[in-house]
Amino acid sequence: MNTKHIALISTELGISARQAENTMNLLAEGATVPFISRYRKEVTGSLDEVQISRIEDLKKRYQEVDERREFIIKTITEQEKMTPELLEKLEGTWNLTGLEDIYLPYKPKRKTRATVAIEKGLEPLAKAIFEQEEATPDALAEQYVNDKVASADEALKGARDIIAEWINENAELRDKLRKLFTHTAVLTSKVVEGKEAEGNKYKDYFDFKEELPAIPSHRVLAILRGEAEGFLYATIAPAEEEAVDIISKQFIKGSNASSGHMSKAVTDAYKRLLRPSLENEFRSLAKEKADTEAIDVFAENLRQLLLAAPLGPKPVIAIDPGYRTGCKVVALDEQGNMLDHDVIFPLEKNYKRDDAEALLKKWAKQYNTAAIAVGNGTAGRETEEFVKKIDFGAKITVFMVNESGASVYSASEVAREEFPDHDVTVRGAVSIGRRLIDPLAELVKIDPKSIGVGQYQHDVNQSHLKQGLDRVVVSCVNMVGVNLNTASKHLLAYISGLGPSLAENIVKYRRENGAFRNRAALKKVPRLGDKAFEQCAGFLRIENGDNPLDNSAVHPERYALIEAMAAQQQCTVPDLMGKEDLRKKIDLKQYVSEEVGLLTLEDIMKELDKPSRDPRDEISIFEYAEGIHKIEDVKPGMTLPGVVTNITAFGAFVDIGVKQDGLVHISHLSNKFVSNPNEVVKLNQKVTVTVLEVDPARKRISLSMKDNEAPAGGGGGGQRRERRDKPANKQAAPLNDFQAKLMELKKKFN
């Protein structure tokens, strides 16, 4: 274990060296982030998933720095230019930008204006001018005229090219200019001449200027997208005179003729070399910072969506609405298995409407249906109203379900594998129903980018996006836990220590041998060894199994401890789980050991109190305003109930019952100032909004939540249990080198 890495990580994260080292050791041994955060609190000092993920990322980054440093030292040594001072400087630098600055003068160069001038023998002239002690450089330049250099002017120009490159390669200067860029650079965008009409959607950026440190991520991504599409051109730079002044103060010593040539070299160095180089660097930093913020928004939205309240294991009828081709309808059992499917036409004013009602009544009775899920796409509102008017003779709750991504699932390999004999329309309806029963179990089958809760997700770095979203999915699945005997291989694959291969082996073993009776039977699954068992067992649940602890988050490694507690109280483990008075008699301190501390013991007692508890909220019923079906029904001044469907850096999108979601701009989210929309709203939250503007031609609805901050009330006699949002456990975005650069620059220059 690299002790320097430990020191750097502990300092950066504000944790002890012991916490950093222990966590890095666990990660090196193959432990996963969810396992470490839940079952190794004593070892890490109770670090959470975010902190553990940061340690994992920082460890990777410092390893990359080590590898690059090793290469640079080897290259400079081979050039026979290494000195003790240079080596000490390299070994004391822990960011890639700093290493590259040091390496720049020694980096093998392509043919440049400076290298051409050096080949012509003009380096001594450049040195004389650079030192600024030569009073007559023009006369000195005459001595360099030869068959390669046509005139004194050409010699002086070549000398200035050499000096410009020396200035460009000066690490101290680049550091100063980075400070200037960090605090004062401005992002400017202009429309490409002749593209005004075609690029009208970027009109806000046709003549745009904003300080780089203050510009929101969505504007950066919008401008860069406009540039990529050929409608805009953008620049990032501070005031040129300030930059040139900084260079001049460092390199111009006097006011003689040599200083005059130095002034020209300084201007050339900045315009031709330094500004393009630093602009590219800060353009990259701005893009990557914007990427990180966009990925954070997407990750938080995804977390909220995955942890949406489930209906639970109940029989459901699911309807994928449609006009011309009818509504695809399926009946599902408690586990989401399809029992029946058909097509109904409830929106036609003829006998088909009666047939649709008859079929739904028949299925509701035949399959003991508890709820009906209606997709919120085209014809969703009309279908919902039709279903709500049916007298089923029993209470059947109707839910509108967000169907974003259902079509992606229905055409996927996963769906074809699950339903090889059914077309995409049937699969889509099944997905809608399963989303109601258990959103998490169904949504893990869909690429998160297709769920529709992101911001500029196609513009950001795709590998960073995938890494960030995968972490969220893993975190959510393990936080909730899964039923070992009913979970699909797609859900099991996200469990700590498993992955696709072991998940498939579990499903195959379950199919061949029947339901698991206890967690210990997992060890019989091919290729599932002791390490995988250690990592996964606590996150897998077995209902009505041999041991009631198997249906809790208590890890099998602590079963003996609980049995000892029960023995001391002269009762059984089920008694201990069912009787609070028995648990209160336990003195936890007497069970503290080197391996088990109070933190773990307290977690165990919480589990014994409420085993197999679901951390997600209870589902609530929501009803849209009556008579609001299409955008033409929406008028300014209306106050309407809605559901938050997407959260971005600039506001929140709300479904008010028409096909087009409305936007509540960040300035209209609250009567108070809002810096982050997630402070005010959560995905799937029920809200009340006031309509500000409606533009049917552009399909835009502007909404406000000012003076409407109380949750939306029920309507039409429908019941409502308002969601009380629990604090979101934010997932760390991947910490990459660009973030490190930005952090280091801010720390250094603030």
Secondary structure, DSSP 8 states (H G I E B T S, - for coil): --HHHHHHHHHHHT--HHHHHHHHHHHHTT--HHHHHHH-HHHHTS--HHHHHHHHHHHHHHHHHHHHHHHHHHHHHHTT---HHHHHHHHT--SHHHHHHHHGGGS---S-HHHHHHHTT-HHHHHHHHHT--S-HHHHHHTT-SSS---HHHHHHHHHHHHHHHHHT-HHHHHHHHHHHHHH-EEEEEE-TT-TTTTGGGGGGTEEEEETTT--HHHHHHHHHHHHTTSEEEEEE--HHHHHHHHHHHH---SSHHHHHHHHHHHHIIIIIIHHHHHHHHHHHHHHHHHHHHHHHHHHHHHHHHT-----S--EEEEE--STT-EEEEEE-TTS-EEEEEEE-TTSSSHHHHHHHHHHHHHHHHTT--EEEEESSTTHHHHHHHHHT---SS--EEEEE--TTHHHHHTSHHHHHH-TTS-HHHHHHHHHHHHHH-HHHHHTTS-GGGSS--SSTTTS-HHHHHHHHHHHHHHHHHHH-EETTT--HHHHTTSTT--HHHHHHHHHHHHHH-S-SSGGGGGGSTT--HHHHHHHGGGEE-TT-S-GGGGSS--GGGHHHHHHHHHHTTS-HHHHHH-HHHHHT--GGGG--SS--HHHHHHHHHHHHSTT---S---------TT--SGGG--TT-EEEEEEEEEETTEEEEE-SSSS-EEEEGGGS-SS--S-GGGT--TT-EEEEEEEEEETTTTEEEEE-TT--S-----TT-------------------HHHHHHHHHHHHH-
